[in-house]
Amino acid sequence: MKKLSLALLVLLFQITSNTEAADISGYTLPDTISRFNKSYSLSGCGLREMLFSDIYLLGLYLETPTADPATIRNSGRIFLLKVLYKGDLPEDLPALWSEPLARQLSSEYLDILQDIYDKVDNGDSVEISFEPGEREIVRINDTIEIRETEIALMPALTNLWLGEEPVSGNLKRLLLKGECN
C-alpha cells in the first residue's frame, strides 16, 4: 500500500510539474501567478536577445488574456522578467530603457528604479505587479522591494515593451501573440 501511495504521489507531482511551467528556449515561466487575491495567466512571453546572447525572458500575465495593448494598459497585469545575461550587468539601467523611462517617470522614481536595478544579478527574477485600485509591487526573487501607491512604473514599462516605439518590435509581437513556445 505504501508503494502504491508513493507511486501515486510521484505521478501527481510529475503531472503538476508539467502543467505549471511554460518552456521557452530551455527557460521556464510559471503558467499562473496569484496576486491581489486573483489568478493571472501567462498570456505571452518573449526572449530578448542581442548579439546572439540571451539577455532576459519576459512574461506577460493577465487576468483575462488579450492581444490589445490598450486593453492591457487598463487592466491588472504582471510582468515577470528573468535575467539571463551571462556577463556583468551594466552599472546603470540600459539606455534603451532609461531614455524612454526618463520621459515618463519623475527623477525620484528613476532613482528608485535604479536602486532596484542595482540589486538585480544574473539569474534573478524581477516581478512587477499592478492591479487598478491597488498598487504597484516590485519583487526580486519573491522579496518585495517596493510597494507603491503612486502608479507610475507599470504604465511606463507597458509603454516600454508594448507601446508605439517598444524597446523591441519582436518582443512586443511575442508578448501579444497569446502563447509561449
C-alpha positions as CSV (number, residue, x, y, z in Angstrom):
1,M,0.0,0.0,0.0
2,K,2.9,2.4,0.8
3,K,4.5,1.7,-2.6
4,L,1.2,2.5,-4.4
5,S,0.8,5.7,-2.4
6,L,4.3,6.7,-3.1
7,A,3.9,5.9,-6.8
8,L,0.7,8.0,-7.0
9,L,2.4,10.8,-5.2
10,V,5.3,10.8,-7.7
11,L,2.8,10.6,-10.6
12,L,0.8,13.5,-9.2
13,F,4.0,15.6,-8.8
14,Q,5.0,14.9,-12.4
15,I,1.6,15.8,-13.8
16,T,1.5,19.0,-11.7
17,S,5.1,20.0,-12.6
18,N,4.4,19.5,-16.3
19,T,1.4,21.8,-16.3
20,E,2.8,24.6,-14.1
21,A,5.5,26.0,-16.4
22,A,6.0,27.2,-19.9
23,D,9.3,26.2,-21.5
24,I,10.8,28.9,-23.8
25,S,14.1,28.0,-25.3
26,G,15.0,25.9,-22.3
27,Y,13.9,28.6,-19.8
28,T,10.7,28.3,-17.7
29,L,8.0,30.6,-16.6
30,P,5.0,29.6,-14.4
31,D,1.7,29.3,-16.2
32,T,-0.1,31.3,-13.5
33,I,0.8,33.8,-10.7
34,S,-1.6,34.7,-7.8
35,R,-1.6,38.3,-6.6
36,F,-4.2,40.6,-5.2
37,N,-6.4,37.6,-4.5
38,K,-6.6,36.9,-8.2
39,S,-5.0,34.5,-10.6
40,Y,-3.1,35.9,-13.6
41,S,-2.3,33.6,-16.6
42,L,0.7,33.7,-18.8
43,S,-0.6,35.5,-21.8
44,G,2.5,35.9,-23.8
45,C,6.3,35.8,-23.5
46,G,9.4,36.6,-25.4
47,L,13.1,36.3,-25.2
48,R,15.2,39.5,-25.6
49,E,18.4,38.7,-27.5
50,M,21.3,40.9,-28.5
51,L,24.3,39.9,-30.5
52,F,23.4,36.2,-30.2
53,S,23.1,36.4,-26.4
54,D,20.0,35.8,-24.3
55,I,19.5,39.0,-22.2
56,Y,16.2,38.4,-20.5
57,L,13.0,36.4,-20.7
58,L,9.8,38.5,-20.2
59,G,6.4,37.0,-19.4
60,L,3.1,39.0,-19.5
61,Y,0.4,37.8,-17.1
62,L,-3.2,38.9,-17.4
63,E,-6.4,38.1,-15.6
64,T,-8.2,38.0,-19.0
65,P,-5.8,37.3,-21.9
66,T,-6.0,39.8,-24.7
67,A,-3.7,41.0,-27.6
68,D,-4.9,44.6,-27.4
69,P,-2.3,46.9,-25.9
70,A,-5.0,49.5,-25.0
71,T,-7.0,46.9,-23.0
72,I,-3.8,45.7,-21.3
73,R,-2.9,49.2,-20.2
74,N,-6.3,49.5,-18.4
75,S,-6.2,46.1,-16.7
76,G,-4.3,44.4,-13.9
77,R,-1.1,42.8,-15.2
78,I,2.2,41.3,-14.1
79,F,5.5,41.4,-15.9
80,L,7.9,38.7,-14.9
81,L,11.4,39.3,-16.1
82,K,14.1,36.7,-15.8
83,V,17.7,37.9,-16.2
84,L,19.6,35.5,-18.4
85,Y,22.7,37.6,-19.3
86,K,25.8,35.7,-18.5
87,G,28.3,38.6,-18.2
88,D,28.4,41.5,-15.7
89,L,25.3,43.6,-15.8
90,P,25.9,47.3,-16.7
91,E,26.0,49.6,-13.7
92,D,23.2,51.8,-15.0
93,L,19.8,51.0,-16.5
94,P,20.3,50.1,-20.1
95,A,20.0,53.2,-22.4
96,L,17.2,51.5,-24.3
97,W,15.2,51.6,-21.1
98,S,16.4,54.7,-19.3
99,E,15.8,57.2,-22.1
100,P,12.1,56.3,-22.7
101,L,11.5,55.8,-18.9
102,A,13.0,59.3,-18.2
103,R,10.3,60.8,-20.4
104,Q,7.6,59.1,-18.3
105,L,8.8,58.9,-14.8
106,S,9.9,61.6,-12.2
107,S,13.6,61.8,-11.3
108,E,12.7,60.4,-7.8
109,Y,11.1,57.4,-9.4
110,L,14.0,56.8,-11.7
111,D,16.3,56.8,-8.7
112,I,14.1,54.2,-7.0
113,L,14.2,52.1,-10.2
114,Q,18.0,52.5,-10.4
115,D,18.2,51.3,-6.7
116,I,16.2,48.2,-7.6
117,Y,18.3,47.6,-10.7
118,D,21.4,47.7,-8.6
119,K,20.1,44.7,-6.6
120,V,19.5,42.6,-9.7
121,D,22.0,40.0,-10.6
122,N,22.3,37.2,-13.3
123,G,19.6,34.6,-12.9
124,D,17.3,36.8,-10.8
125,S,13.6,37.0,-11.4
126,V,12.0,40.5,-11.2
127,E,8.2,40.7,-11.0
128,I,6.3,43.9,-11.4
129,S,2.6,43.6,-10.4
130,F,-0.2,46.0,-10.8
131,E,-3.9,45.9,-10.1
132,P,-6.1,49.0,-10.7
133,G,-7.2,50.5,-7.4
134,E,-4.4,48.6,-5.6
135,R,-0.8,49.4,-6.0
136,E,2.4,48.5,-7.8
137,I,4.6,45.9,-6.3
138,V,8.2,45.1,-7.4
139,R,9.7,41.8,-6.2
140,I,13.2,40.4,-6.8
141,N,13.2,36.7,-6.3
142,D,9.9,36.9,-4.4
143,T,11.2,39.6,-2.0
144,I,9.2,42.8,-2.1
145,E,11.4,45.7,-2.9
146,I,8.8,48.4,-3.3
147,R,5.1,48.7,-2.7
148,E,3.9,52.0,-4.3
149,T,0.5,53.6,-4.3
150,E,1.7,56.1,-6.9
151,I,1.1,54.2,-10.1
152,A,3.8,55.3,-12.5
153,L,6.2,52.4,-13.2
154,M,3.7,49.9,-14.7
155,P,2.4,52.3,-17.4
156,A,6.0,53.3,-18.3
157,L,7.1,49.6,-18.5
158,T,4.0,48.8,-20.5
159,N,4.9,51.5,-23.0
160,L,8.5,50.3,-23.0
161,W,7.5,46.8,-24.1
162,L,4.1,47.3,-25.7
163,G,3.9,50.9,-26.8
164,E,4.2,52.6,-30.1
165,E,8.0,52.5,-30.0
166,P,8.9,49.5,-28.0
167,V,12.4,48.5,-27.0
168,S,12.0,45.6,-29.4
169,G,9.3,45.1,-32.0
170,N,9.9,41.4,-32.0
171,L,9.5,41.2,-28.2
172,K,6.2,43.2,-28.4
173,R,4.9,40.8,-31.1
174,L,5.8,37.8,-29.0
175,L,4.2,39.3,-25.8
176,L,0.9,39.9,-27.7
177,K,1.0,36.6,-29.6
178,G,-1.1,34.9,-26.9
179,E,1.1,31.9,-26.4
180,C,4.6,30.9,-25.3
181,N,6.6,28.4,-27.2
